[in-house]
Amino acid sequence: EQKLHLLYASSSSSLGPTHMQSITTLTTLSRAQAEQGNYEAAIQTIRTAIRDSKPTLGRSHPHRLESKRRLALMYREIGEVSRMEELYWDVLKGNIKMLGPEHSYTEGMRVDLVELLQELGKWDEDGSTQASIDKLYARPSLATSQHQAF
């Protein structure tokens, strides 16, 4: 963890906090903090990485979406399951847009969202919640994911 702090300070000062090297260092640091059980620091670190990656990667880059998914999982670890829902919706929308509806990450995120909504008691048996998810898949993008990814 100490070495990652030093690497981030060096990278951030020479390349800037929004450079991919700096962002990657932060996401790695967050993972190390979480593995040590320091979820408060890990959450703050990954939130900084998510914020700083937006100007570099855009809103829906797969790397940024994966950071949001990891943040959601950290919320679960500290018992704040309700904070996961917004992140899961955002990651699913982004995966559909950037990776396509058939990609394995998109399908995995859809399954995770359905399970979370069921856990939170927000899954409506009348099909309305499923319809909300289906709407995301029905919206065609104006640009292909290849053009949007870079």
C-alpha positions as CSV (number, residue, x, y, z in Angstrom):
1,E,0.0,0.0,0.0
2,Q,2.8,2.4,0.9
3,K,4.5,1.9,-2.5
4,L,1.2,2.5,-4.3
5,H,0.8,5.8,-2.4
6,L,4.3,6.8,-3.5
7,L,3.6,5.7,-7.1
8,Y,0.4,7.6,-7.2
9,A,2.0,10.8,-5.8
10,S,4.8,10.5,-8.4
11,S,2.4,9.7,-11.3
12,S,-0.1,12.4,-10.3
13,S,2.6,15.1,-10.0
14,S,4.3,14.3,-13.3
15,L,1.5,13.1,-15.5
16,G,-1.6,14.5,-13.7
17,P,-4.3,12.8,-11.7
18,T,-6.5,12.1,-14.8
19,H,-3.7,10.2,-16.7
20,M,-4.4,6.5,-17.1
21,Q,-1.2,5.6,-15.1
22,S,-2.5,7.6,-12.1
23,I,-6.0,6.2,-12.4
24,T,-4.7,2.6,-12.6
25,T,-2.5,3.2,-9.6
26,L,-5.6,4.4,-7.6
27,T,-7.7,1.4,-8.6
28,T,-4.9,-0.9,-7.6
29,L,-4.4,1.0,-4.3
30,S,-8.1,0.7,-3.6
31,R,-8.0,-3.1,-4.2
32,A,-5.0,-3.4,-1.8
33,Q,-6.9,-1.3,0.9
34,A,-10.0,-3.5,0.5
35,E,-8.0,-6.7,0.8
36,Q,-6.6,-5.4,4.1
37,G,-10.2,-4.7,5.3
38,N,-9.8,-0.9,5.2
39,Y,-13.0,-0.3,3.3
40,E,-13.3,3.3,4.3
41,A,-10.0,4.1,2.6
42,A,-10.7,1.8,-0.3
43,I,-14.1,3.4,-1.0
44,Q,-12.6,6.9,-0.9
45,T,-9.7,5.8,-3.2
46,I,-12.0,4.2,-5.8
47,R,-14.4,7.1,-5.8
48,T,-11.4,9.4,-6.6
49,A,-10.4,7.1,-9.4
50,I,-13.9,7.1,-10.8
51,R,-14.1,10.9,-10.6
52,D,-10.7,11.4,-12.1
53,S,-11.2,8.9,-14.9
54,K,-14.2,10.7,-16.4
55,P,-12.3,13.4,-18.3
56,T,-9.9,10.8,-19.7
57,L,-12.1,7.8,-20.4
58,G,-15.6,9.3,-20.6
59,R,-18.7,8.3,-18.7
60,S,-19.0,4.7,-19.9
61,H,-15.6,3.3,-20.6
62,P,-15.4,-0.3,-19.4
63,H,-12.5,0.4,-17.1
64,R,-14.5,3.2,-15.4
65,L,-17.6,0.9,-15.2
66,E,-15.6,-1.8,-13.6
67,S,-14.4,0.6,-11.0
68,K,-18.1,1.5,-10.2
69,R,-18.9,-2.2,-10.0
70,R,-16.1,-2.7,-7.5
71,L,-17.3,0.3,-5.5
72,A,-20.7,-1.3,-5.3
73,L,-19.2,-4.5,-4.0
74,M,-17.3,-2.6,-1.3
75,Y,-20.6,-1.1,-0.2
76,R,-21.9,-4.6,0.2
77,E,-18.9,-5.5,2.4
78,I,-19.7,-2.7,4.8
79,G,-23.4,-3.5,4.9
80,E,-24.6,-0.6,2.7
81,V,-26.4,-2.8,0.1
82,S,-28.9,0.0,-0.7
83,R,-26.0,2.1,-2.1
84,M,-25.3,-0.6,-4.8
85,E,-28.5,-0.1,-6.8
86,E,-27.7,3.2,-8.6
87,L,-24.2,1.9,-9.4
88,Y,-25.5,-1.3,-10.8
89,W,-28.0,0.5,-13.0
90,D,-25.3,2.8,-14.3
91,V,-22.9,-0.1,-15.0
92,L,-25.6,-2.0,-16.9
93,K,-26.5,1.0,-19.0
94,G,-22.8,1.6,-19.8
95,N,-22.1,-2.0,-20.6
96,I,-25.0,-2.1,-23.0
97,K,-23.7,1.1,-24.7
98,M,-20.1,0.2,-24.8
99,L,-19.8,-3.6,-25.0
100,G,-23.2,-4.4,-26.5
101,P,-26.2,-6.3,-25.1
102,E,-24.7,-9.8,-25.9
103,H,-21.4,-9.3,-24.1
104,S,-20.7,-11.6,-21.2
105,Y,-20.0,-8.6,-18.9
106,T,-23.3,-7.0,-19.8
107,E,-25.2,-10.3,-19.2
108,G,-23.4,-10.7,-15.9
109,M,-24.3,-7.2,-14.8
110,R,-27.9,-7.8,-15.7
111,V,-28.0,-10.9,-13.6
112,D,-26.3,-9.1,-10.7
113,L,-28.8,-6.2,-10.9
114,V,-31.8,-8.6,-11.0
115,E,-30.5,-10.4,-7.9
116,L,-29.8,-7.2,-6.1
117,L,-33.3,-5.8,-6.8
118,Q,-34.8,-9.1,-5.6
119,E,-32.7,-8.9,-2.4
120,L,-33.8,-5.3,-1.8
121,G,-37.4,-6.2,-2.4
122,K,-37.6,-4.0,-5.5
123,W,-38.4,-6.8,-8.0
124,D,-42.0,-6.5,-9.1
125,E,-43.6,-9.8,-9.9
126,D,-45.9,-8.0,-12.4
127,G,-43.0,-7.6,-14.8
128,S,-42.6,-3.9,-14.4
129,T,-39.0,-4.1,-13.1
130,Q,-38.1,-6.5,-15.9
131,A,-39.7,-4.0,-18.4
132,S,-37.4,-1.3,-17.0
133,I,-34.4,-3.4,-17.7
134,D,-35.7,-4.5,-21.2
135,K,-36.0,-0.8,-22.1
136,L,-32.3,-0.4,-21.7
137,Y,-31.7,-3.1,-24.3
138,A,-34.2,-1.6,-26.7
139,R,-32.6,1.8,-27.1
140,P,-30.3,1.8,-30.1
141,S,-27.1,3.8,-29.8
142,L,-26.4,6.5,-32.5
143,A,-22.7,5.4,-32.7
144,T,-21.2,2.0,-32.5
145,S,-19.5,0.9,-29.3
146,Q,-16.2,0.9,-31.2
147,H,-16.5,4.6,-31.9
148,Q,-17.5,5.4,-28.4
149,A,-14.9,3.4,-26.6
150,F,-12.0,5.6,-27.6
